Amino acid sequence: MFPERFNAIRGLDPGVLCSLLARSSRMKSDPGSFSTILKGKTVLQFFVENSTRTRLSFESATRRLGGMSLAFSPSSSSLSKGETLADTVNVIRQYGVDGIVVRHRSMGAPDFLADATGLPVINAGDGAHEHPTQALLDAFTLGECWGVDFSKAGAFRNRKIMILGDLRHSRVARSNIHLLTALGAELHLCAPATLGIPDLGLFPRVHVHSFPDEGIPEMDAVMTLRLQTERQNQGVIPSLPEYREFWGLTVERAKRMKTDSVILHPGPVNRGVEIDSEVADSGRSLILKQVENGIFARMAVLASVVGRMDS
């Protein structure tokens, strides 16, 4: 059986991760066979931070598995009156919740909720810590594009992938580094010095670049990250035009990529900052495919964690 919480990629057995990726593929090819896994179950969508793609993806995934979603709005809840996080969730539990999908600004909130409630919990992003289902859908999208077999060890061996942008504040980057290296990929990280990962010692199997031009012609895939200005202090970057010039995936920079390389972005996209519109909308872009595949990756996680679907 899968663990009763899916709150981080780090520390998970590669076999569990590959099983989830293979299950995502099966759910996409034959979704009807999994339409009753969550029948009679209710999943609390506990999003304390704003979200569009992730929240709608989890709601759609829950519905496709036959379950019901219970939405939570922090602005109209008792959290705004000083109620603790644990008290709020334990009140909601009385409505027959069987699992929780949580997004929170504080690192560790999903584990806290799992410990406090005893319910299955899925992390939809906690602070700058991890966003495990985003990494899962990114790997699934790349594997689908490359035609890999997730049942084989080292599915991404000999593949070179660059993660480019605001690494310091990116939970997406941290989850992806753990997952993509577990699949055998050669990971390259690139960011301004002020936006690099401070805890780089946790990621020993990566190559670090100051500027993307140093490695971009060799990459099989480039994942650009949103510049998270809401989490930054003033002076982190000189200006948005300078950021685009030196670290943005511009039309000129994309032309130096391999002809068969692909582009990803977890969204939302700051067009003309971290990536030019022409690049984001090009034939090598997998951005909309990531959105589509997010439903099936999250179906796999919900089925495994809340539905207790055995591997």
C-alpha positions as CSV (number, residue, x, y, z in Angstrom):
1,M,0.0,0.0,0.0
2,F,1.0,3.6,-0.6
3,P,1.8,5.9,2.4
4,E,-1.2,7.6,4.0
5,R,0.3,11.0,3.1
6,F,1.9,12.4,0.0
7,N,3.6,15.5,1.2
8,A,7.1,15.3,-0.3
9,I,9.0,13.6,-3.1
10,R,12.2,13.6,-1.0
11,G,12.5,10.3,0.9
12,L,10.0,8.4,-1.2
13,D,11.1,5.1,-2.7
14,P,11.8,5.4,-6.4
15,G,9.5,2.3,-6.9
16,V,6.6,4.2,-5.4
17,L,7.2,7.2,-7.7
18,C,7.5,5.0,-10.8
19,S,4.3,3.2,-9.8
20,L,2.5,6.5,-9.5
21,L,3.8,7.6,-12.9
22,A,2.7,4.3,-14.5
23,R,-0.7,4.6,-12.9
24,S,-1.1,8.1,-14.2
25,S,-0.5,6.8,-17.7
26,R,-3.1,4.0,-17.3
27,M,-5.6,6.5,-16.0
28,K,-5.2,8.7,-19.0
29,S,-5.5,5.8,-21.4
30,D,-8.5,4.3,-19.7
31,P,-10.1,6.7,-17.2
32,G,-13.4,4.9,-17.1
33,S,-11.9,1.9,-15.3
34,F,-11.1,4.1,-12.3
35,S,-14.4,6.0,-12.0
36,T,-15.6,4.5,-8.7
37,I,-12.4,4.4,-6.7
38,L,-13.5,7.3,-4.5
39,K,-17.2,6.5,-4.6
40,G,-18.7,7.6,-1.3
41,K,-15.6,9.5,-0.2
42,T,-15.3,13.3,0.3
43,V,-12.0,15.1,-0.2
44,L,-11.5,18.5,1.5
45,Q,-9.8,21.0,-0.9
46,F,-8.0,23.0,1.8
47,F,-6.4,25.9,-0.2
48,V,-5.2,28.6,2.1
49,E,-3.1,30.1,-0.7
50,N,-4.4,31.2,-4.0
51,S,-4.5,28.6,-6.8
52,T,-6.2,28.0,-10.1
53,R,-4.5,25.1,-11.9
54,T,-3.8,22.9,-8.9
55,R,-7.1,23.4,-7.2
56,L,-9.2,22.9,-10.3
57,S,-7.0,19.9,-11.2
58,F,-7.6,18.2,-7.9
59,E,-11.3,18.9,-8.0
60,S,-11.6,17.4,-11.5
61,A,-9.5,14.4,-10.4
62,T,-11.7,13.8,-7.4
63,R,-14.8,14.0,-9.5
64,R,-13.4,11.6,-12.2
65,L,-12.7,9.1,-9.5
66,G,-16.3,9.2,-8.3
67,G,-15.6,11.3,-5.2
68,M,-17.0,14.5,-3.9
69,S,-15.1,17.7,-3.1
70,L,-15.6,20.0,-0.2
71,A,-14.1,23.4,-0.9
72,F,-12.6,25.7,1.7
73,S,-12.3,29.5,1.5
74,P,-9.9,31.0,4.1
75,S,-11.2,34.5,3.7
76,S,-14.7,33.6,4.8
77,S,-13.6,31.0,7.4
78,S,-12.9,31.2,11.2
79,L,-9.2,31.2,10.4
80,S,-9.7,35.0,9.8
81,K,-11.1,35.2,13.3
82,G,-8.0,33.6,15.0
83,E,-9.0,30.0,15.0
84,T,-6.1,27.6,14.7
85,L,-5.4,25.5,11.7
86,A,-5.9,22.2,13.5
87,D,-9.2,23.4,15.1
88,T,-10.5,24.5,11.7
89,V,-9.7,21.2,10.1
90,N,-11.1,19.1,13.0
91,V,-14.4,21.0,12.7
92,I,-14.5,20.2,9.0
93,R,-13.8,16.6,9.7
94,Q,-17.2,16.2,11.4
95,Y,-18.7,16.6,7.9
96,G,-17.4,13.2,6.9
97,V,-14.1,14.2,5.2
98,D,-12.0,11.2,4.1
99,G,-8.9,13.0,2.9
100,I,-7.4,16.5,2.7
101,V,-5.6,18.3,-0.2
102,V,-3.8,21.2,1.3
103,R,-2.0,24.3,0.0
104,H,-0.5,26.5,2.7
105,R,2.1,29.3,2.9
106,S,3.9,27.6,5.8
107,M,6.4,24.8,5.2
108,G,5.3,21.6,7.0
109,A,1.6,22.4,7.2
110,P,0.6,19.2,5.4
111,D,2.5,17.0,7.9
112,F,1.0,19.0,10.8
113,L,-2.5,18.4,9.5
114,A,-1.9,14.8,8.9
115,D,-0.6,14.4,12.5
116,A,-3.4,16.5,14.0
117,T,-6.3,14.8,12.2
118,G,-5.1,11.3,11.4
119,L,-6.5,11.7,7.9
120,P,-4.8,11.0,4.6
121,V,-3.2,14.3,3.4
122,I,-1.8,15.3,0.0
123,N,0.5,18.3,-0.3
124,A,-0.6,20.8,-3.0
125,G,2.3,23.1,-2.1
126,D,3.7,24.3,1.2
127,G,5.7,27.5,1.3
128,A,9.0,27.1,-0.5
129,H,9.3,23.5,0.5
130,E,7.7,21.1,-2.0
131,H,4.9,20.7,-4.5
132,P,5.1,16.9,-5.2
133,T,2.1,16.5,-7.5
134,Q,3.5,19.2,-9.8
135,A,6.7,17.3,-10.1
136,L,4.8,14.1,-10.8
137,L,2.8,15.7,-13.6
138,D,6.0,17.2,-15.0
139,A,7.8,13.9,-15.1
140,F,4.7,12.2,-16.6
141,T,4.5,14.8,-19.3
142,L,8.2,14.4,-20.2
143,G,7.9,10.6,-20.1
144,E,4.9,10.7,-22.4
145,C,6.7,13.0,-24.8
146,W,9.8,10.8,-24.8
147,G,7.9,7.5,-24.8
148,V,9.7,6.1,-21.8
149,D,8.7,3.0,-19.8
150,F,8.3,4.0,-16.1
151,S,8.5,0.4,-15.0
152,K,12.2,0.4,-15.9
153,A,14.8,1.8,-13.6
154,G,16.5,5.0,-14.8
155,A,13.6,6.0,-17.2
156,F,15.3,9.4,-17.8
157,R,18.9,8.2,-18.0
158,N,20.9,10.1,-20.5
159,R,18.4,13.0,-20.5
160,K,19.6,16.5,-19.6
161,I,17.1,18.8,-18.0
162,M,17.6,22.5,-17.0
163,I,15.4,24.2,-14.4
164,L,15.7,27.9,-15.0
165,G,14.6,30.8,-12.9
166,D,13.6,31.7,-9.3
167,L,14.9,28.6,-7.6
168,R,15.1,30.1,-4.2
169,H,11.4,30.4,-3.7
170,S,10.3,27.5,-5.9
171,R,8.7,24.4,-4.2
172,V,8.2,23.1,-7.8
173,A,12.0,23.1,-8.3
174,R,12.7,21.2,-5.1
175,S,10.2,18.5,-5.8
176,N,11.4,18.2,-9.4
177,I,15.0,17.9,-8.5
178,H,14.3,15.0,-6.2
179,L,12.0,13.2,-8.7
180,L,13.9,13.8,-11.9
181,T,17.3,12.7,-10.4
182,A,15.5,9.6,-9.0
183,L,14.5,8.8,-12.6
184,G,18.2,9.1,-13.7
185,A,18.1,12.5,-15.3
186,E,21.1,14.8,-15.4
187,L,19.8,18.0,-13.7
188,H,21.1,21.5,-14.4
189,L,20.1,24.5,-12.3
190,C,20.3,28.1,-13.4
191,A,19.3,31.3,-11.6
192,P,20.7,34.7,-10.6
193,A,23.0,34.5,-7.6
194,T,20.3,36.1,-5.5
195,L,17.7,33.5,-6.5
196,G,19.7,30.3,-6.2
197,I,18.8,27.5,-3.8
198,P,20.4,28.3,-0.4
199,D,20.2,24.6,0.7
200,L,22.1,23.3,-2.3
201,G,23.8,20.7,-0.1
202,L,20.5,18.8,-0.1
203,F,20.9,18.3,-3.9
204,P,24.3,16.8,-4.5
205,R,23.6,15.4,-8.0
206,V,23.0,18.7,-9.9
207,H,25.1,21.0,-12.1
208,V,24.8,24.7,-11.4
209,H,25.0,27.5,-14.0
210,S,25.1,31.3,-13.5
211,F,23.6,31.9,-16.9
212,P,21.5,29.7,-19.2
213,D,23.6,30.1,-22.3
214,E,26.3,27.9,-20.6
215,G,24.2,24.8,-20.9
216,I,21.0,25.4,-22.9
217,P,22.3,24.0,-26.2
218,E,22.8,20.6,-24.7
219,M,19.4,20.3,-22.9
220,D,16.7,17.8,-23.8
221,A,14.2,19.9,-21.8
222,V,14.1,23.3,-20.2
223,M,11.7,24.1,-17.3
224,T,11.3,27.8,-16.7
225,L,10.0,29.0,-13.3
226,R,7.8,31.9,-12.5
227,L,9.5,34.9,-10.9
228,Q,7.8,35.0,-7.5
229,T,7.9,38.7,-6.8
230,E,5.4,38.3,-4.0
231,R,7.9,36.3,-2.0
232,Q,10.9,38.5,-2.7
233,N,12.4,41.6,-1.1
234,Q,13.3,44.6,-3.2
235,G,16.7,44.5,-4.9
236,V,16.7,40.7,-5.5
237,I,17.0,41.4,-9.3
238,P,18.0,44.7,-11.0
239,S,14.8,45.0,-13.1
240,L,12.4,42.8,-15.0
241,P,13.9,43.7,-18.4
242,E,17.4,42.8,-17.2
243,Y,16.1,39.5,-15.8
244,R,14.5,38.7,-19.2
245,E,17.7,39.6,-21.0
246,F,20.0,37.4,-18.9
247,W,17.8,34.6,-17.6
248,G,14.6,34.6,-19.6
249,L,13.8,32.0,-22.2
250,T,13.7,34.5,-25.1
251,V,13.1,33.7,-28.7
252,E,16.8,34.2,-29.4
253,R,17.8,31.8,-26.6
254,A,15.3,29.2,-27.6
255,K,16.8,29.1,-31.1
256,R,20.0,27.8,-29.5
257,M,18.2,24.8,-28.0
258,K,18.4,21.4,-29.7
259,T,15.7,21.0,-32.4
260,D,13.9,18.2,-30.5
261,S,14.2,19.7,-27.0
262,V,11.0,20.7,-25.2
263,I,9.9,23.5,-22.8
264,L,7.9,23.3,-19.6
265,H,6.5,25.9,-17.2
266,P,4.4,25.1,-14.1
267,G,2.4,28.3,-14.5
268,P,1.1,30.9,-14.1
269,V,3.3,32.3,-16.8
270,N,4.8,35.9,-16.7
271,R,5.0,36.4,-20.4
272,G,7.8,38.5,-21.5
273,V,9.7,38.0,-18.2
274,E,10.8,34.4,-17.7
275,I,9.6,33.3,-21.1
276,D,8.6,35.1,-24.3
277,S,5.1,34.5,-25.6
278,E,6.3,33.2,-28.9
279,V,8.3,30.5,-27.0
280,A,5.5,29.6,-24.6
281,D,3.1,29.1,-27.5
282,S,5.6,27.3,-29.8
283,G,5.3,23.7,-31.0
284,R,8.0,22.6,-28.5
285,S,6.1,23.9,-25.5
286,L,4.4,21.3,-23.3
287,I,2.7,23.9,-21.0
288,L,-0.9,23.1,-21.9
289,K,0.0,19.4,-21.9
290,Q,1.2,19.8,-18.3
291,V,-2.2,21.2,-17.4
292,E,-4.0,18.3,-19.0
293,N,-1.7,15.7,-17.4
294,G,-2.1,17.2,-14.0
295,I,-5.6,15.7,-13.7
296,F,-4.3,12.2,-14.3
297,A,-1.3,12.5,-12.1
298,R,-3.5,13.8,-9.3
299,M,-6.0,11.0,-10.0
300,A,-3.2,8.5,-9.4
301,V,-2.2,10.2,-6.1
302,L,-5.8,10.5,-4.8
303,A,-6.5,6.8,-5.7
304,S,-3.4,5.7,-3.9
305,V,-3.6,7.8,-0.8
306,V,-7.3,8.5,-0.2
307,G,-8.7,5.5,-2.1
308,R,-6.0,3.2,-0.8
309,M,-5.7,1.6,-4.2
310,D,-3.0,-1.0,-3.9
311,S,-0.2,-1.1,-6.5
